[in-house]
Amino acid sequence: QFSFSNDMKNVKFHWRGLKSMRDDYINRLHGIYQQNLNKNGVEFITGTAEFADKETLIVNNKKFHAKHILIATGGQPRMPQIKGIEHCISSNGFFDLADKPSKVAVVGGGYIGVELAGIFNALDVDTSLFIRGNLALERFDGMLAKSLDKEMKRNRLNVVKGANIVGVEKQFDGTLRVELENGDLHGGYEKVLMAVGRAPLVDNMNLEHIGLSTGGSYINVDDYQNTKTPGVYALGDVCGKVQLTPVAVHAGRRLSDRLFGNMPEAKADYDLVPTVVFSHPPIGTIGMTESEAIEKYGTDKVRIYQSKFVNMFYGPWHELPEEKPKTSMKLVCVGDDEKVVGLHCIGMGCDEMLQGFAVALKAGATKAHFDRTMAIHPTASEEFVTMAPWGLKEGPSPEVARRNLEALQSQKQK
């Protein structure tokens, strides 16, 4: 069922079997979406659209008129302009691989690069991840980036740091060789996958005709998804705000509420957006990093709570504790009330636990709220509500309480 052979003495993974299952699943999803569109009376038109004017689109030489037009065409993988780029694949090409490659190079230290390198490595592919900086996911909280770096090393994923790729060359034996700016050469790769960012799909739409010149970049919108052209809206990856599928879905719902649901002030809230990186191990994060909080509020206003431990799942494993996978967690708190403005975790289950904590942060939770919340044992998530020291902001200390009482008594005597 999961594309492994039934011979437990010689377990092998079947890439083609998994790809077939994945393709079937995606096709089934497409069918479900099409059925839902049909049930709701939505006409589905396949083709490339371009603007004739701000209320008219041309698709397949046919004109379509509407008072409201939404641009939500998403993005596409960005391929760097280097020599030999024709030998490389993008993240889209990953899903087209019919067979498991023996050795791959993944270029890019963001979400996609980290996730795909982790998948390759976990499926026993000789994998190298090329990143420009010293750490993958450098824009994330430092604890997350450093912890991930250690886990990738522990999992024997080769990370090539400070790597600026200037070319890819195909060798006589059919393998690919990567050339770096510093002259280093890395070869023997069956595939080189580029994951260096995404570009908005805005070309050939004739946006200039309606005053939306983008120069191939993102479409500017206000808080309500309005472009500068009345009646034309944009959301999702074409805007470049927060490029996550649920964010685009949420923005679309709120725009529909505003235009057709009698909710004139409805808009997407882009503050405190939770996100997960399906790395190995997974990452869950929401809000400010420690450095961002210090930069905004100052060191004296920021308090950090951290924890690092071995998930109980690995408890019975016959390994040294230092060799077992670790889970790391952090709370970033600010102000006298220790409002939680950032929550970050990496380890088993962090992808699943984040959603509930995201609700707490949106509601303005403080460290005291976390401290007063009963732990669920045995779970990893209980660590967030048992981080020591606890109870610091439950109320005034005994000394402060004594001084307050004395001051109150003194005022009464006067």
C-alpha positions as CSV (number, residue, x, y, z in Angstrom):
1,Q,0.0,0.0,0.0
2,F,2.8,2.4,0.8
3,S,5.0,1.3,-2.1
4,F,7.3,-1.0,-0.1
5,S,7.8,-4.6,-1.0
6,N,6.2,-7.4,1.1
7,D,9.5,-9.2,1.6
8,M,10.4,-7.9,5.0
9,K,13.9,-9.5,4.7
10,N,14.7,-7.3,1.7
11,V,12.5,-4.2,2.0
12,K,12.7,-2.0,-1.1
13,F,11.0,1.2,-1.9
14,H,9.1,1.5,-5.3
15,W,9.3,5.0,-6.6
16,R,7.0,4.3,-9.5
17,G,4.4,2.8,-7.3
18,L,4.3,5.9,-5.1
19,K,4.3,8.3,-8.1
20,S,1.4,6.4,-9.6
21,M,-0.6,6.6,-6.3
22,R,0.2,10.3,-6.0
23,D,-0.8,11.0,-9.6
24,D,-4.1,9.1,-9.1
25,Y,-4.8,11.1,-5.9
26,I,-4.2,14.5,-7.6
27,N,-6.4,13.5,-10.6
28,R,-9.1,12.5,-8.1
29,L,-8.8,15.9,-6.4
30,H,-9.1,17.7,-9.7
31,G,-12.3,15.7,-10.4
32,I,-13.7,16.6,-7.0
33,Y,-13.0,20.3,-7.6
34,Q,-14.6,20.2,-11.0
35,Q,-17.7,18.5,-9.6
36,N,-18.0,21.2,-6.9
37,L,-17.7,23.9,-9.5
38,N,-20.4,22.2,-11.6
39,K,-22.7,21.9,-8.6
40,N,-22.4,25.6,-7.8
41,G,-23.1,26.6,-11.4
42,V,-19.6,27.9,-12.1
43,E,-18.6,27.9,-15.7
44,F,-15.1,26.5,-16.2
45,I,-13.1,27.9,-19.1
46,T,-9.7,26.5,-20.1
47,G,-7.3,28.9,-21.9
48,T,-5.0,31.9,-21.5
49,A,-6.8,35.1,-20.6
50,E,-5.8,38.7,-21.5
51,F,-7.4,42.0,-20.8
52,A,-9.2,43.9,-23.5
53,D,-10.3,46.5,-21.0
54,K,-10.9,46.6,-17.2
55,E,-14.2,44.7,-17.6
56,T,-13.4,42.5,-20.5
57,L,-11.3,39.4,-20.9
58,I,-10.4,37.5,-24.1
59,V,-10.0,33.7,-23.8
60,N,-9.7,31.6,-26.9
61,N,-10.8,34.6,-29.1
62,K,-14.0,34.9,-27.1
63,K,-14.8,38.0,-25.0
64,F,-16.1,37.7,-21.4
65,H,-17.5,40.7,-19.5
66,A,-17.7,41.2,-15.8
67,K,-18.0,44.0,-13.3
68,H,-15.5,42.3,-11.0
69,I,-12.3,40.5,-12.2
70,L,-10.0,38.7,-9.9
71,I,-6.4,37.9,-10.8
72,A,-5.3,34.7,-8.9
73,T,-3.1,33.0,-11.4
74,G,-0.4,32.0,-8.8
75,G,3.3,31.6,-9.5
76,Q,5.8,29.4,-11.2
77,P,9.3,28.2,-10.3
78,R,12.0,30.7,-11.1
79,M,14.9,29.3,-13.1
80,P,18.2,31.2,-12.8
81,Q,19.8,32.4,-16.0
82,I,23.0,30.4,-15.8
83,K,24.8,28.2,-18.4
84,G,23.4,24.7,-18.6
85,I,20.1,25.6,-17.0
86,E,18.4,23.4,-19.7
87,H,19.8,20.4,-17.9
88,C,18.1,21.2,-14.7
89,I,14.6,20.6,-13.4
90,S,12.3,22.7,-11.2
91,S,10.1,21.7,-8.3
92,N,7.5,20.9,-10.9
93,G,9.9,18.4,-12.5
94,F,10.3,16.6,-9.2
95,F,6.7,15.3,-9.5
96,D,7.4,14.1,-13.1
97,L,10.3,11.9,-12.1
98,A,9.4,8.4,-13.3
99,D,12.2,6.7,-11.4
100,K,14.2,7.4,-8.3
101,P,17.5,9.1,-9.1
102,S,20.7,7.7,-7.6
103,K,22.2,11.1,-6.8
104,V,20.7,14.6,-6.8
105,A,21.7,18.2,-6.2
106,V,19.0,20.5,-4.8
107,V,19.7,24.2,-5.1
108,G,18.0,26.6,-2.7
109,G,17.7,27.0,1.1
110,G,14.1,28.0,1.3
111,Y,10.9,26.0,2.0
112,I,10.9,24.0,-1.2
113,G,14.6,23.2,-1.4
114,V,14.7,22.0,2.2
115,E,11.5,19.9,1.8
116,L,12.5,18.2,-1.4
117,A,16.1,17.6,-0.3
118,G,14.6,16.0,2.8
119,I,12.4,13.7,0.8
120,F,15.2,12.6,-1.5
121,N,17.5,11.9,1.4
122,A,14.8,10.0,3.4
123,L,14.2,7.8,0.4
124,D,17.9,6.9,0.3
125,V,19.0,9.1,-2.6
126,D,22.5,10.5,-2.4
127,T,21.5,14.2,-1.8
128,S,23.4,17.5,-1.7
129,L,21.7,20.7,-0.8
130,F,23.4,23.9,-2.1
131,I,22.7,27.1,-0.2
132,R,24.1,30.6,-0.5
133,G,24.4,31.3,3.2
134,N,25.6,29.4,6.2
135,L,22.2,28.0,7.1
136,A,19.1,26.9,5.3
137,L,15.9,28.9,6.2
138,E,18.0,31.8,7.3
139,R,15.0,34.1,7.6
140,F,13.4,31.9,10.2
141,D,14.2,32.1,13.9
142,G,17.8,31.2,14.6
143,M,16.9,28.3,16.8
144,L,15.0,26.7,13.9
145,A,17.7,27.2,11.3
146,K,20.5,25.9,13.6
147,S,18.4,22.9,14.8
148,L,17.5,22.0,11.2
149,D,21.2,22.2,10.2
150,K,22.1,19.8,13.0
151,E,19.4,17.4,12.0
152,M,20.3,17.4,8.4
153,K,23.9,16.5,9.3
154,R,22.6,13.8,11.6
155,N,20.6,12.4,8.8
156,R,23.7,12.5,6.5
157,L,22.3,15.1,4.1
158,N,25.2,16.8,2.5
159,V,24.8,20.6,2.8
160,V,27.1,22.7,0.6
161,K,27.2,26.2,2.2
162,G,28.2,29.5,0.6
163,A,27.4,28.0,-2.8
164,N,26.7,30.4,-5.6
165,I,26.1,28.2,-8.7
166,V,27.3,29.7,-12.0
167,G,26.8,26.7,-14.3
168,V,25.7,23.1,-14.8
169,E,27.5,20.9,-17.4
170,K,26.5,17.6,-18.8
171,Q,29.3,15.0,-18.7
172,F,30.1,12.3,-21.3
173,D,28.6,9.7,-19.0
174,G,25.3,11.6,-18.8
175,T,25.8,12.8,-15.3
176,L,25.7,16.5,-14.4
177,R,28.4,18.6,-12.8
178,V,27.7,21.8,-10.8
179,E,30.2,24.7,-11.0
180,L,30.4,27.2,-8.2
181,E,31.5,30.9,-8.3
182,N,34.6,30.0,-6.3
183,G,35.6,27.4,-8.9
184,D,34.6,24.3,-6.9
185,L,33.1,21.5,-9.0
186,H,30.6,19.0,-7.7
187,G,29.6,16.1,-10.0
188,G,28.0,12.8,-10.6
189,Y,24.5,14.0,-10.3
190,E,21.7,12.3,-12.1
191,K,19.4,15.3,-11.5
192,V,19.9,19.0,-10.5
193,L,16.8,20.5,-9.1
194,M,16.5,24.3,-8.9
195,A,14.4,25.7,-5.9
196,V,15.6,29.3,-5.9
197,G,12.2,31.0,-5.6
198,R,9.0,31.6,-7.5
199,A,7.8,34.2,-10.0
200,P,4.2,35.5,-10.4
201,L,2.3,34.3,-13.4
202,V,1.5,37.7,-14.9
203,D,3.0,37.5,-18.4
204,N,0.9,37.8,-21.5
205,M,-2.2,39.1,-19.7
206,N,-2.0,42.5,-21.2
207,L,-2.0,44.1,-17.8
208,E,-0.5,47.3,-19.1
209,H,-3.6,47.9,-21.1
210,I,-5.6,48.4,-17.9
211,G,-2.8,50.4,-16.1
212,L,-1.3,47.5,-14.2
213,S,2.3,47.5,-15.4
214,T,4.3,45.1,-13.2
215,G,7.5,44.6,-15.2
216,G,7.1,40.9,-14.7
217,S,6.9,41.4,-10.9
218,Y,4.1,41.3,-8.3
219,I,0.8,43.1,-8.6
220,N,0.4,45.8,-6.0
221,V,-2.8,45.7,-4.0
222,D,-4.2,47.4,-0.8
223,D,-5.4,45.7,2.3
224,Y,-8.7,44.8,0.5
225,Q,-7.0,43.1,-2.5
226,N,-7.9,46.1,-4.7
227,T,-5.5,47.0,-7.5
228,K,-5.2,50.6,-8.6
229,T,-7.7,49.7,-11.4
230,P,-11.2,49.8,-10.1
231,G,-13.0,46.5,-10.3
232,V,-9.8,44.5,-10.8
233,Y,-8.5,42.6,-7.8
234,A,-5.5,40.3,-7.1
235,L,-4.6,37.8,-4.4
236,G,-2.3,34.9,-3.7
237,D,1.2,34.5,-5.2
238,V,0.7,37.2,-7.8
239,C,0.8,39.8,-4.9
240,G,3.9,38.4,-3.2
241,K,2.6,39.0,0.4
242,V,2.5,35.6,2.1
243,Q,2.9,32.9,-0.6
244,L,0.9,30.1,1.0
245,T,-2.1,28.3,-0.3
246,P,-4.3,28.7,2.8
247,V,-3.5,32.5,2.8
248,A,-4.8,32.8,-0.8
249,V,-7.9,30.8,0.1
250,H,-8.6,33.0,3.1
251,A,-8.1,36.2,1.1
252,G,-10.5,34.9,-1.6
253,R,-13.1,34.1,1.0
254,R,-12.8,37.6,2.6
255,L,-12.9,39.3,-0.8
256,S,-16.1,37.4,-1.7
257,D,-17.6,38.4,1.7
258,R,-16.9,42.0,0.9
259,L,-18.1,42.1,-2.7
260,F,-21.1,39.8,-2.4
261,G,-21.7,39.1,1.3
262,N,-22.7,42.6,2.5
263,M,-19.5,42.8,4.6
264,P,-17.9,46.0,3.3
265,E,-15.0,45.9,5.8
266,A,-14.0,42.3,5.2
267,K,-10.4,41.7,4.5
268,A,-7.7,39.1,5.0
269,D,-5.6,39.5,8.1
270,Y,-1.9,39.0,7.2
271,D,-0.7,39.4,10.8
272,L,0.5,36.3,12.7
273,V,0.2,33.8,9.9
274,P,1.2,30.3,11.0
275,T,3.3,28.3,8.7
276,V,4.9,24.8,8.5
277,V,7.9,23.6,6.7
278,F,7.7,19.8,6.0
279,S,11.4,19.4,6.6
280,H,12.9,16.4,8.3
281,P,12.0,16.9,11.1
282,P,9.1,19.3,10.5
283,I,9.0,22.9,11.6
284,G,6.1,25.0,12.9
285,T,6.4,28.7,13.3
286,I,4.2,31.8,13.9
287,G,5.0,35.4,14.7
288,M,8.2,37.3,15.3
289,T,11.6,35.7,15.5
290,E,13.8,36.5,18.5
291,S,15.9,39.0,16.6
292,E,12.8,40.7,15.1
293,A,11.3,41.2,18.5
294,I,14.5,42.6,19.9
295,E,14.9,45.0,17.0
296,K,11.3,46.3,17.4
297,Y,11.0,46.3,21.2
298,G,14.5,46.4,22.6
299,T,16.4,43.7,24.5
300,D,15.0,44.8,27.9
301,K,11.4,44.3,26.7
302,V,11.9,40.8,25.3
303,R,11.9,37.5,27.3
304,I,12.7,34.2,25.7
305,Y,11.6,30.8,26.9
306,Q,13.2,27.7,25.3
307,S,13.2,24.0,25.7
308,K,15.1,21.1,24.0
309,F,14.3,17.5,24.6
310,V,14.0,14.0,23.1
311,N,10.4,13.2,22.1
312,M,9.1,10.3,24.1
313,F,8.5,8.4,20.9
314,Y,12.2,7.8,20.7
315,G,12.5,6.8,24.4
316,P,12.7,3.0,23.9
317,W,15.2,3.3,21.0
318,H,18.6,1.7,21.8
319,E,20.6,4.8,21.0
320,L,22.7,7.2,23.0
321,P,20.5,10.2,24.1
322,E,22.8,12.6,22.1
323,E,22.1,10.5,18.9
324,K,18.3,10.6,19.2
325,P,16.3,13.2,17.2
326,K,15.6,16.3,19.2
327,T,12.7,18.7,19.5
328,S,13.3,22.3,20.2
329,M,10.7,25.0,21.2
330,K,10.8,28.7,21.8
331,L,8.4,31.3,23.0
332,V,9.2,35.0,22.3
333,C,7.4,37.3,24.8
334,V,7.4,41.1,25.1
335,G,6.3,43.7,27.6
336,D,5.4,43.6,31.2
337,D,2.5,41.2,30.6
338,E,4.8,38.9,28.5
339,K,2.5,38.8,25.5
340,V,3.6,35.9,23.2
341,V,4.5,37.4,19.9
342,G,6.4,34.4,18.5
343,L,6.2,30.7,18.8
344,H,8.6,28.3,17.1
345,C,9.2,24.6,17.2
346,I,11.1,21.9,15.3
347,G,10.6,18.2,15.8
348,M,8.2,15.3,15.5
349,G,4.6,16.5,15.5
350,C,5.4,20.2,15.3
351,D,3.5,20.5,12.1
352,E,0.3,19.2,13.7
353,M,0.5,21.1,17.0
354,L,0.9,24.6,15.6
355,Q,-2.7,25.3,14.5
356,G,-4.0,25.4,18.0
357,F,-1.3,27.6,19.3
358,A,-1.8,29.9,16.4
359,V,-5.4,30.6,17.7
360,A,-3.9,31.4,21.1
361,L,-1.5,34.0,19.6
362,K,-4.3,35.5,17.5
363,A,-6.3,35.9,20.7
364,G,-3.4,37.8,22.3
365,A,-2.2,35.1,24.7
366,T,0.4,35.8,27.3
367,K,3.0,33.6,29.0
368,A,0.6,33.5,32.0
369,H,-2.1,32.1,29.8
370,F,0.3,29.3,28.8
371,D,1.3,28.7,32.4
372,R,-2.3,28.4,33.5
373,T,-3.1,25.9,30.8
374,M,-3.1,22.3,31.9
375,A,-0.6,20.1,30.2
376,I,-1.6,17.0,28.2
377,H,0.7,14.1,29.0
378,P,2.5,12.4,27.3
379,T,2.7,14.8,24.4
380,A,5.4,17.0,23.0
381,S,3.0,20.0,22.9
382,E,2.8,20.1,26.7
383,E,6.3,21.5,26.7
384,F,4.9,24.9,25.6
385,V,2.7,25.2,28.7
386,T,5.3,23.9,31.2
387,M,8.3,26.1,30.2
388,A,10.2,27.2,33.3
389,P,10.2,29.6,35.0
390,W,6.5,29.8,35.1
391,G,4.1,32.1,37.0
392,L,6.4,35.2,36.7
393,K,3.6,37.4,35.6
394,E,0.6,35.9,37.5
395,G,0.7,38.9,39.8
396,P,3.0,41.0,41.9
397,S,5.8,39.4,43.8
398,P,5.4,39.2,47.6
399,E,7.8,42.1,48.0
400,V,5.9,44.2,45.5
401,A,2.6,43.2,47.1
402,R,3.8,44.2,50.5
403,R,5.0,47.6,49.3
404,N,1.6,48.2,47.5
405,L,-0.3,47.3,50.7
406,E,1.9,49.7,52.8
407,A,1.3,52.5,50.3
408,L,-2.4,51.9,50.4
409,Q,-2.5,51.9,54.2
410,S,-0.4,55.1,54.2
411,Q,-2.9,56.9,51.9
412,K,-5.8,55.8,54.1
413,Q,-4.1,57.3,57.2
414,K,-3.7,60.6,55.4
